[in-house]
């Protein structure tokens, strides 16, 4: 099955690249001609085949699109939380080189931490899962990416992210655990530029994605309404075949989520329509 999926990805790659990177908003300063778009996309595809990664090159292209659509005068670095062997970092570094931005790679380089019993995702992982050493990641970036654009932030997110103090254009969170997601969003959101993005790989878990719609969490943490998440439950529509839900994944062996969803600093995912309450208020005001 995995071979068929890889074969499909290779066969449709040129079309996928052209469709995903088709945008009137890509800034002309980056000189992204048709040939340059194809070359970037194909490099990303083959990096995915060379380096173990849990995300599709199409998801990397979607992040590349948002970076390329941002004018060069807009400040902000790109941040990756959770890099494993450096597959997605290699692809993001290629984009950062094109646009002259820094890629900050945050990882323990020891795999996942011990799971919190209150974390709904912890039961699916064990300590040390998805471990890639710093040396492995740097070697992959040297060979397949642009390591000269990269900065490495080694340690647990709870220790390193509070020390981040820089404007962020885009953050990619591939962190698996709910506790890690909460830590990342809590520390990164205030650093996002006004139209800054947060992308996440864990898009198929509805409970996991619920953080981006939680009115209580956003009110208590940032005194604002939740931003929502485009692609929650299925991932972005990037030419993959996925109906869901993930709990029935084994029943659909050829289906594959697009492994990417995102929110933006300026988005809103807040439900405000409560007609019953409006009717009650109207009744009281008329008496």
C-alpha positions as CSV (number, residue, x, y, z in Angstrom):
1,X,0.0,0.0,0.0
2,X,2.8,2.4,0.9
3,X,4.5,1.7,-2.4
4,X,1.3,2.6,-4.3
5,X,1.0,5.8,-2.4
6,X,4.6,6.8,-3.2
7,X,4.0,5.9,-6.8
8,X,0.9,8.1,-6.9
9,X,2.8,11.0,-5.3
10,X,5.6,10.8,-7.9
11,X,3.1,10.4,-10.8
12,X,1.1,13.5,-9.9
13,X,3.9,15.6,-8.4
14,X,4.3,18.1,-11.3
15,X,0.5,18.8,-11.3
16,X,0.4,19.0,-7.5
17,X,3.3,21.5,-7.5
18,X,1.8,23.7,-10.2
19,X,-1.6,23.8,-8.5
20,X,-0.4,24.4,-5.0
21,X,2.1,27.1,-6.0
22,X,-0.4,28.7,-8.3
23,X,-1.0,32.1,-6.7
24,X,-1.3,35.7,-7.8
25,X,0.0,36.7,-4.4
26,X,3.5,35.2,-4.7
27,X,5.7,38.3,-4.4
28,X,7.6,39.2,-7.6
29,X,10.8,39.9,-5.6
30,X,11.3,36.1,-5.3
31,X,11.3,35.6,-9.1
32,X,9.3,32.3,-8.8
33,X,9.0,31.4,-12.5
34,X,7.3,28.2,-13.5
35,X,10.6,26.4,-13.7
36,X,11.7,27.6,-10.3
37,X,8.4,26.4,-8.8
38,X,8.8,23.0,-10.4
39,X,12.4,22.7,-9.2
40,X,11.5,23.6,-5.6
41,X,8.6,21.2,-5.5
42,X,10.6,18.3,-7.0
43,X,13.4,18.9,-4.5
44,X,10.9,18.7,-1.7
45,X,9.4,15.5,-3.1
46,X,12.7,13.7,-3.4
47,X,13.7,14.9,0.1
48,X,10.6,13.3,1.4
49,X,11.7,10.0,-0.3
50,X,15.2,10.3,1.1
51,X,14.6,11.4,4.7
52,X,12.0,9.8,7.0
53,X,9.2,12.3,7.6
54,X,5.6,12.1,8.8
55,X,4.5,14.9,6.5
56,X,3.7,15.1,2.8
57,X,5.9,17.3,0.6
58,X,2.5,18.8,-0.4
59,X,2.1,20.1,3.1
60,X,5.6,21.6,2.9
61,X,4.6,23.2,-0.4
62,X,1.5,24.8,1.3
63,X,3.8,26.3,3.9
64,X,6.2,27.5,1.2
65,X,3.2,29.2,-0.5
66,X,2.4,31.3,2.5
67,X,6.0,32.3,3.0
68,X,6.4,33.2,-0.7
69,X,3.2,35.2,-0.6
70,X,4.6,37.3,2.2
71,X,6.5,40.5,1.1
72,X,10.2,40.4,1.8
73,X,9.9,43.6,4.0
74,X,7.7,41.8,6.4
75,X,9.7,40.7,9.4
76,X,9.7,37.2,10.9
77,X,11.6,34.0,11.1
78,X,10.3,30.4,10.4
79,X,10.1,28.1,13.3
80,X,9.8,24.3,13.3
81,X,8.9,22.5,16.5
82,X,9.6,18.8,16.2
83,X,12.0,17.8,13.4
84,X,12.6,14.0,13.8
85,X,15.3,13.3,11.1
86,X,15.1,16.8,9.5
87,X,12.9,16.0,6.5
88,X,10.5,18.8,6.8
89,X,13.3,21.1,8.0
90,X,15.3,20.4,4.8
91,X,12.4,21.5,2.7
92,X,11.6,24.6,4.8
93,X,15.2,25.6,4.7
94,X,15.1,25.6,0.9
95,X,12.3,28.1,1.1
96,X,14.0,30.2,3.7
97,X,17.0,30.4,1.5
98,X,14.9,31.6,-1.4
99,X,13.3,34.4,0.7
100,X,16.2,35.3,2.9
101,X,14.7,34.2,6.2
102,X,16.1,32.1,9.2
103,X,14.7,28.7,10.1
104,X,14.8,28.0,13.8
105,X,14.6,24.3,14.6
106,X,13.4,23.4,18.0
107,X,13.7,19.8,19.2
108,X,15.0,17.8,22.1
109,X,16.9,15.6,19.6
110,X,16.0,12.8,22.1
111,X,12.6,11.9,20.8
112,X,9.3,12.5,22.6
113,X,9.2,13.2,26.4
114,X,7.4,11.1,28.9
115,X,3.7,11.5,28.4
116,X,1.4,13.3,30.8
117,X,-1.4,10.9,32.0
118,X,-3.9,13.8,31.4
119,X,-2.8,14.0,27.7
120,X,-5.2,12.1,25.4
121,X,-2.4,11.4,22.9
122,X,0.2,10.1,25.4
123,X,-1.1,6.6,25.3
124,X,-0.2,6.3,21.6
125,X,3.5,7.0,22.2
126,X,6.4,6.2,24.4
127,X,9.3,8.2,25.6
128,X,12.0,8.5,22.9
129,X,9.7,7.9,19.9
130,X,10.7,9.9,16.8
131,X,14.2,10.4,18.0
132,X,16.7,11.9,15.6
133,X,20.1,13.1,16.9
134,X,21.3,16.6,16.2
135,X,24.1,15.2,14.1
136,X,21.7,13.2,11.9
137,X,19.5,16.3,11.4
138,X,22.5,18.5,10.6
139,X,23.9,15.9,8.1
140,X,20.5,15.7,6.3
141,X,20.3,19.5,6.1
142,X,23.8,19.8,4.8
143,X,23.2,17.2,2.1
144,X,19.6,18.0,1.1
145,X,18.7,21.4,2.5
146,X,20.3,24.8,3.2
147,X,21.9,24.5,6.6
148,X,23.3,28.0,6.4
149,X,19.8,29.3,7.0
150,X,19.3,27.2,10.1
151,X,19.6,27.8,13.8
152,X,19.2,24.9,16.3
153,X,17.3,25.3,19.6
154,X,18.0,22.1,21.5
155,X,15.9,21.1,24.6
156,X,12.4,20.4,25.7
157,X,9.8,22.9,24.5
158,X,8.9,24.0,28.0
159,X,12.5,25.0,28.6
160,X,13.4,26.5,25.2
161,X,10.3,28.2,23.8
162,X,9.8,30.7,26.7
163,X,13.3,32.1,25.7
164,X,12.3,32.7,22.1
165,X,12.2,36.5,21.6
166,X,11.9,37.2,17.9
167,X,9.1,37.9,15.4
168,X,7.8,34.8,13.7
169,X,6.2,34.6,10.3
170,X,5.3,30.9,10.3
171,X,5.6,28.1,12.8
172,X,5.3,24.4,12.0
173,X,4.3,22.2,14.9
174,X,4.8,18.5,14.5
175,X,4.8,17.6,18.2
176,X,2.3,14.7,18.6
177,X,1.4,15.3,22.2
178,X,-1.4,17.6,23.5
179,X,0.9,18.9,26.2
180,X,3.5,19.9,23.6
181,X,1.0,21.5,21.4
182,X,-0.3,23.6,24.3
183,X,3.2,24.7,25.2
184,X,4.1,25.6,21.6
185,X,1.0,27.6,20.9
186,X,1.2,29.4,24.3
187,X,4.7,30.6,23.6
188,X,4.7,31.1,19.9
189,X,1.3,32.9,19.4
190,X,2.4,36.2,21.0
191,X,5.5,36.3,18.7
192,X,3.5,35.9,15.4
193,X,3.5,38.9,13.1
194,X,0.0,40.3,12.4
195,X,-0.6,37.8,9.5
196,X,1.7,35.1,10.9
197,X,0.8,31.4,10.6
198,X,0.8,28.3,12.7
199,X,0.7,25.0,10.8
200,X,0.3,21.6,12.4
201,X,0.8,18.1,11.2
202,X,-1.7,16.5,13.7
203,X,-4.8,17.6,11.8
204,X,-6.9,14.4,11.8
205,X,-7.4,14.3,15.6
206,X,-10.6,16.2,16.4
207,X,-9.8,16.5,20.1
208,X,-6.3,17.6,19.2
209,X,-7.5,20.3,16.8
210,X,-10.1,21.5,19.4
211,X,-7.5,23.6,21.0
212,X,-7.8,26.1,18.1
213,X,-11.5,26.4,18.7
214,X,-11.6,26.4,22.5
215,X,-13.2,29.6,23.7
216,X,-12.2,28.9,27.3
217,X,-8.5,28.3,26.5
218,X,-8.1,31.4,24.2
219,X,-10.0,33.6,26.6
220,X,-7.9,32.5,29.6
221,X,-4.6,32.4,27.9
222,X,-4.7,35.4,25.5
223,X,-8.0,37.2,26.3
224,X,-9.2,36.7,22.7
225,X,-11.6,34.6,20.7
226,X,-10.2,31.4,19.1
227,X,-8.7,31.6,15.6
228,X,-10.0,28.2,14.3
229,X,-8.0,25.9,12.1
230,X,-8.3,25.4,8.3
231,X,-8.1,21.7,7.6
232,X,-9.2,20.5,11.0
233,X,-10.2,16.8,10.9
234,X,-8.9,16.0,7.4
235,X,-6.0,18.2,6.5
236,X,-5.7,20.7,3.7
237,X,-7.2,19.6,0.3
238,X,-3.9,19.0,-1.4
239,X,-4.8,16.3,-3.9
240,X,-4.9,13.5,-1.4
241,X,-7.7,11.0,-0.9
242,X,-9.1,11.0,2.7
243,X,-12.6,10.8,4.0
244,X,-11.9,10.0,7.6
245,X,-12.4,9.8,10.5
246,X,-9.0,8.7,11.6
247,X,-10.4,6.0,13.9
248,X,-11.6,4.2,10.7
249,X,-8.3,4.6,8.9
250,X,-7.6,0.9,8.7
251,X,-10.8,0.4,6.7
252,X,-9.6,2.7,3.9
253,X,-6.0,1.5,3.3
254,X,-5.4,3.8,0.2
255,X,-6.7,6.9,1.9
256,X,-4.1,9.4,3.3
257,X,-4.7,12.7,5.1
258,X,-2.9,15.7,3.7
259,X,-1.0,16.0,7.0
260,X,-1.4,19.7,7.2
261,X,-3.7,22.4,8.7
262,X,-3.2,26.0,9.6
263,X,-4.4,29.0,11.4
264,X,-3.4,32.7,11.1
265,X,-3.1,35.5,13.6
266,X,-5.9,37.4,12.0
267,X,-8.4,34.4,11.7
268,X,-11.5,33.9,13.8
269,X,-13.1,30.5,14.6
270,X,-15.7,31.8,17.1
271,X,-19.4,30.9,17.2
272,X,-21.6,33.9,18.0
273,X,-25.1,33.0,16.8
274,X,-27.4,32.3,19.7
275,X,-30.9,33.1,18.6
276,X,-32.6,31.8,21.7
277,X,-30.6,34.2,23.9
278,X,-31.5,37.1,21.6
279,X,-35.2,36.2,21.8
280,X,-35.0,36.1,25.6
281,X,-33.3,39.5,25.8
282,X,-36.0,40.9,23.4
283,X,-38.8,39.5,25.6
284,X,-37.3,41.1,28.7
285,X,-36.7,44.5,27.0
286,X,-40.3,44.7,25.9
287,X,-41.8,44.1,29.4
